[in-house]
Amino acid sequence: MRPKLMIILLAVAISILCSEAVAQPPENRSVLYAAKIYDTELSPEDASWIASKSDLLVISGVGDQYVEQMKVEDPDMRIFRYFTVCLISSSPSPSYNVIGYKEIEKNHPDWFWVNSKGKKIHPTPKLYAMDPAAKGWGRYWVKQVLRTVSPLPYDGVHGDLAYTDIGQATPEAKHKYPREEDFHSAQESFLASIHRGLNQAGKTLILNNATMWSRIDPNYLLKRRLHHCDGFNQQAVAMRWRNHPENRFVDEKHFARGMKIIEEAVRRKKIVMLGMQPSSDRNDIAYCVGCYLLVKNDPWVYLNIDWGGKYKDMRRLFREYGDIIKADYGVPVGDRYKDGNLWKREYSKGVVVVDPVKHTFNFIDQTRY
């Protein structure tokens, strides 16, 4: 073989190997951590600690100044900027709203949601509700968001970006959408437009799943909404949100359904943040970790350890329950399976056992199994 041809072939082989190396997911770890940091002032030392613990991070505007630092310290970490889309602020802050109230009031007053008397709907004196069906509102929102996230190494956007139940979202606007189906249609068209706009700019869209439930269609998430996002925060598989203490855990039926939703999301290569809800109970924390280990599938599923978005409580979580969430379980060697009332999954160092009836988790290591 001629030397020149050998050099060309060698260069091609090296190029292929390099491209494969770049395409590989992050190192396969026992647990991939997601965290949320909202309105908390951080220091450079705080940012370093977060970067050392998190594989996926959601932050509000208070963390913009540390995004580059954290990305340098952990290039594999995915970082998302928190926003809301249903509201707009008439003041320069809060940082999770798109700024532009005066411009919209002057040039696009029809974008505001109004009640049956034609008055603008505002949940608080400085926050106004926006109509998802307003022509041009989605493009404007994406443009404003990209002005914030594009100059920084953000991977995308996360937040409460669309609802399914108008009675929960904006009850004063029910006169415009007397049927839930019509509201669904308006929301999905809007969501599809902002998803497309962000993707065209190389940014991904992660939704809060609290906005995904539909009373009229239990399969709404799978049939429609999952098409219009790149992932979601799943808060309803293990534990419900903290303001439902009397009904803290989902029942076995909803547990099984949640597992199927996560399985489908992973099949479509959508990010899933499995929510660990705030709790002072060690058993609650253990149960969430066990549920995560049932569905862990690098690099798509993350255990959300934010504890209500409070940074100091996040440190406390690691300090008090680190032996649970940081234990070395090994790597999955099979899919989860049901054994009576128990759900199990084999790992290289043992077996994960979750009981969705009693809300318990156990890890049986190889020496005992």
C-alpha positions in Angstrom: 0.0 0.0 0.0 1.3 3.4 -0.9 2.4 5.6 2.0 0.2 8.5 1.0 -2.9 6.2 0.9 -2.0 4.7 4.3 -1.8 8.2 5.8 -5.2 9.1 4.4 -6.8 5.8 5.7 -5.2 6.4 9.1 -6.5 9.9 9.3 -10.0 8.6 8.5 -9.8 5.9 11.2 -8.7 8.5 13.8 -11.5 10.8 12.8 -14.1 8.0 13.2 -12.7 7.0 16.6 -12.7 10.7 17.8 -16.3 11.2 16.6 -17.4 8.1 18.4 -15.7 9.3 21.6 -17.5 12.6 21.5 -20.8 10.9 20.9 -20.5 8.7 24.0 -22.7 9.5 27.0 -21.2 10.7 30.3 -19.4 8.1 32.5 -21.8 5.5 33.7 -22.3 6.3 37.4 -24.4 4.7 40.1 -26.7 7.8 40.2 -27.1 10.7 37.9 -28.1 13.8 39.9 -30.4 16.6 38.8 -30.7 19.7 41.0 -32.7 22.9 41.0 -31.4 26.2 42.3 -33.8 29.1 42.3 -33.8 32.4 44.1 -30.7 31.8 46.2 -27.6 34.0 46.1 -24.6 31.8 45.3 -20.8 32.3 45.8 -18.1 30.9 43.5 -17.5 28.2 46.2 -21.2 27.3 46.1 -21.1 27.0 42.3 -18.1 24.7 42.6 -19.9 22.4 45.1 -23.0 22.3 42.9 -20.8 21.4 39.8 -19.2 18.6 41.7 -22.5 17.0 42.6 -24.8 17.7 39.7 -25.1 16.0 36.3 -28.1 18.2 35.3 -28.9 21.6 36.8 -31.8 24.0 36.6 -31.2 27.5 37.8 -33.0 30.9 37.7 -31.4 34.2 36.8 -29.5 34.4 40.1 -27.1 31.8 38.8 -26.4 33.2 35.3 -23.0 34.6 36.5 -21.8 31.1 37.4 -22.9 29.1 34.4 -19.6 29.4 32.6 -17.7 28.5 35.7 -19.8 25.4 36.3 -19.6 24.3 32.7 -15.8 24.5 32.7 -15.6 22.5 35.9 -18.0 19.8 34.5 -18.3 20.0 30.7 -20.7 17.0 30.7 -23.2 18.7 33.0 -26.4 19.8 31.3 -27.6 23.2 32.5 -31.1 24.6 32.0 -32.4 28.1 32.6 -35.7 28.3 34.4 -38.6 30.4 32.9 -42.3 30.6 33.0 -44.3 31.4 29.8 -47.9 31.9 31.1 -47.0 35.1 32.9 -45.1 38.3 32.1 -43.8 40.8 34.6 -44.3 44.6 34.4 -41.1 45.1 36.5 -37.4 44.3 35.6 -37.6 41.2 37.7 -38.2 38.4 38.6 -35.6 36.8 36.4 -37.7 33.8 35.4 -40.1 35.9 33.4 -39.6 37.3 29.9 -39.2 41.0 30.0 -41.1 43.2 27.6 -44.3 44.3 29.3 -44.2 47.9 28.0 -43.4 46.8 24.5 -46.3 44.3 24.4 -48.7 46.7 26.0 -47.9 49.2 23.3 -47.7 47.0 20.2 -49.5 43.8 21.1 -52.2 44.4 23.7 -54.2 41.5 22.3 -51.6 39.1 23.7 -52.8 39.6 27.2 -55.4 37.3 28.6 -58.5 39.1 29.7 -61.5 38.1 31.8 -65.1 38.1 30.8 -65.2 41.9 31.3 -62.2 42.5 29.1 -59.9 43.4 31.9 -56.3 42.0 31.9 -55.8 39.0 34.2 -53.0 39.4 36.7 -52.4 36.9 39.5 -50.3 39.5 41.3 -50.1 43.3 40.8 -47.0 43.0 38.6 -47.6 39.6 36.9 -49.9 39.4 33.9 -51.3 36.3 32.2 -50.6 35.7 28.5 -53.0 34.1 26.0 -51.3 31.0 24.4 -53.5 31.4 21.3 -52.2 35.0 20.7 -50.5 35.1 17.2 -46.9 36.0 17.5 -46.6 35.6 21.3 -44.6 32.3 21.0 -42.1 33.7 18.5 -41.6 36.8 20.8 -41.1 34.6 23.8 -38.4 32.5 22.1 -36.6 35.6 20.9 -36.5 37.1 24.3 -35.4 33.8 26.0 -32.6 33.3 23.5 -31.3 36.8 24.3 -30.7 35.4 27.8 -29.5 31.9 27.2 -27.6 32.1 23.9 -24.6 34.1 25.2 -24.1 31.6 28.0 -23.4 27.8 27.8 -27.0 26.8 28.6 -28.2 23.6 27.1 -31.8 24.7 27.1 -34.9 25.9 29.0 -36.9 24.4 31.8 -40.1 25.5 33.6 -43.8 25.8 33.8 -44.4 26.5 30.2 -47.8 25.2 29.3 -50.8 23.8 31.2 -53.6 21.4 30.5 -56.3 22.4 33.0 -57.4 26.0 32.5 -59.3 25.9 35.8 -55.9 25.4 37.5 -53.9 27.8 35.3 -56.1 30.8 34.7 -59.7 30.2 35.9 -60.7 33.8 34.9 -60.2 32.9 31.2 -62.5 29.9 31.2 -65.0 32.0 29.3 -62.7 31.8 26.2 -62.3 28.1 26.4 -65.5 26.5 27.8 -64.3 23.1 26.6 -61.0 21.6 27.9 -60.3 20.2 24.5 -60.1 23.7 23.0 -57.7 24.8 25.7 -55.6 21.7 25.0 -55.4 22.5 21.4 -54.3 26.1 22.0 -51.7 25.0 24.5 -50.2 22.3 22.3 -50.0 24.6 19.3 -48.2 27.2 21.4 -45.9 24.6 23.0 -45.0 23.2 19.6 -44.0 26.6 18.3 -41.7 27.4 21.2 -40.2 23.9 21.1 -39.5 24.3 17.4 -38.0 27.8 17.9 -35.6 26.7 20.7 -34.5 23.5 18.8 -33.7 25.6 15.7 -31.3 27.6 17.9 -29.8 24.4 19.3 -31.5 24.6 22.7 -33.7 21.9 24.3 -37.0 22.2 26.2 -37.7 20.5 29.5 -41.2 20.8 31.0 -42.4 20.5 34.6 -44.8 17.6 34.6 -47.2 19.3 37.0 -48.5 20.9 33.8 -49.0 17.7 31.9 -52.0 16.0 33.6 -55.3 16.0 31.7 -58.6 15.2 33.5 -60.3 14.2 30.2 -57.4 12.1 28.8 -55.1 10.0 31.0 -52.8 9.3 28.0 -52.5 13.0 27.1 -48.8 13.1 27.9 -47.9 10.2 25.7 -50.3 11.0 22.8 -49.6 14.7 22.5 -47.4 16.6 24.9 -44.3 14.3 24.7 -44.0 15.3 21.0 -43.6 18.9 22.0 -40.7 18.7 24.4 -37.3 17.2 24.9 -38.0 15.9 28.4 -39.9 16.5 31.6 -39.6 16.6 35.4 -41.6 13.6 36.6 -42.9 14.4 40.1 -45.7 11.8 40.4 -44.1 8.4 40.3 -42.7 8.1 43.8 -44.0 11.1 45.8 -46.4 13.9 45.2 -45.7 17.5 45.9 -45.2 18.5 49.5 -48.6 20.3 49.8 -50.4 17.0 49.7 -49.3 15.4 53.0 -52.5 13.4 53.3 -51.9 11.8 49.9 -48.1 11.8 49.7 -47.5 8.7 47.6 -49.1 7.6 44.4 -51.1 4.3 44.5 -49.8 1.1 42.8 -51.9 1.8 39.6 -50.4 5.2 39.0 -47.0 4.0 39.9 -47.1 1.4 37.1 -48.5 4.0 34.7 -45.6 6.4 35.6 -43.1 3.7 35.0 -44.5 3.1 31.5 -44.4 6.9 30.8 -40.7 7.0 31.7 -40.0 3.9 29.7 -41.6 5.5 26.6 -39.8 8.8 27.2 -36.4 7.0 27.4 -37.3 5.1 24.2 -37.8 8.4 22.5 -34.5 9.7 24.0 -36.2 12.3 26.2 -34.7 13.5 29.4 -36.5 12.5 32.6 -35.9 14.2 36.0 -37.4 11.8 38.6 -38.5 14.1 41.4 -37.4 13.5 45.0 -39.9 15.7 46.9 -38.9 17.5 50.1 -39.0 15.3 53.1 -37.4 14.9 56.5 -38.1 11.2 56.6 -35.2 8.9 55.7 -37.5 6.3 54.4 -39.1 8.7 52.0 -35.7 9.6 50.6 -34.8 5.9 50.3 -38.0 5.1 48.4 -37.3 7.9 45.9 -33.8 6.5 45.3 -35.2 3.0 44.8 -37.8 4.2 42.3 -35.0 6.0 40.4 -32.9 2.8 40.3 -35.8 1.0 38.7 -35.8 3.4 35.8 -32.2 4.5 35.6 -31.1 4.6 31.9 -28.0 6.7 31.2 -27.9 9.3 30.0 -31.7 10.1 30.0 -32.9 9.6 33.6 -31.8 11.8 36.5 -32.6 11.7 40.2 -33.8 15.2 41.1 -32.4 16.1 44.6 -33.3 19.8 44.7 -35.4 19.6 47.9 -37.6 22.5 47.0 -35.0 24.4 45.0 -33.2 25.5 48.2 -29.4 25.3 47.9 -28.8 25.0 51.7 -31.3 22.2 52.0 -29.6 20.5 49.1 -26.3 20.4 51.0 -28.2 19.1 54.0 -29.7 16.3 51.9 -26.3 15.1 50.9 -25.0 15.3 54.5 -27.9 13.5 56.1 -28.8 11.0 53.4 -25.6 10.7 51.4 -25.2 7.0 52.2 -28.4 6.3 50.4 -28.1 8.5 47.3 -24.3 8.0 46.9 -24.1 4.3 47.5 -22.4 2.2 44.9 -25.1 0.0 43.4 -23.1 -0.9 40.3 -24.7 -0.7 36.9 -28.0 -2.1 35.6 -27.6 -5.6 34.1 -31.3 -6.0 33.1 -34.7 -4.4 32.9 -37.1 -4.0 35.9 -39.6 -6.7 36.4 -42.6 -7.3 38.7 -42.5 -10.1 41.3 -45.8 -10.2 43.1 -46.3 -6.7 44.6 -42.6 -6.0 44.4 -40.7 -4.4 41.6 -37.1 -5.5 41.1 -34.1 -4.8 38.9 -30.7 -6.5 38.9 -27.5 -4.4 39.2 -23.9 -5.6 38.9 -23.6 -5.4 42.7 -27.0 -6.7 43.8 -30.7 -6.4 43.4 -33.0 -3.3 43.8 -36.4 -4.1 45.4 -39.2 -1.5 45.6 -42.6 -2.0 47.2 -45.0 0.6 45.8 -47.7 -0.5 48.3 -45.6 0.0 51.5 -43.4 2.7 49.8 -40.2 1.0 50.7 -36.8 0.3 49.1 -34.2 -2.3 49.8 -30.9 -3.1 48.1 -29.8 -6.8 48.4 -26.1 -7.0 47.7 -24.6 -10.1 45.9 -23.5 -11.8 49.1 -27.1 -12.0 50.4 -28.9 -12.6 47.1 
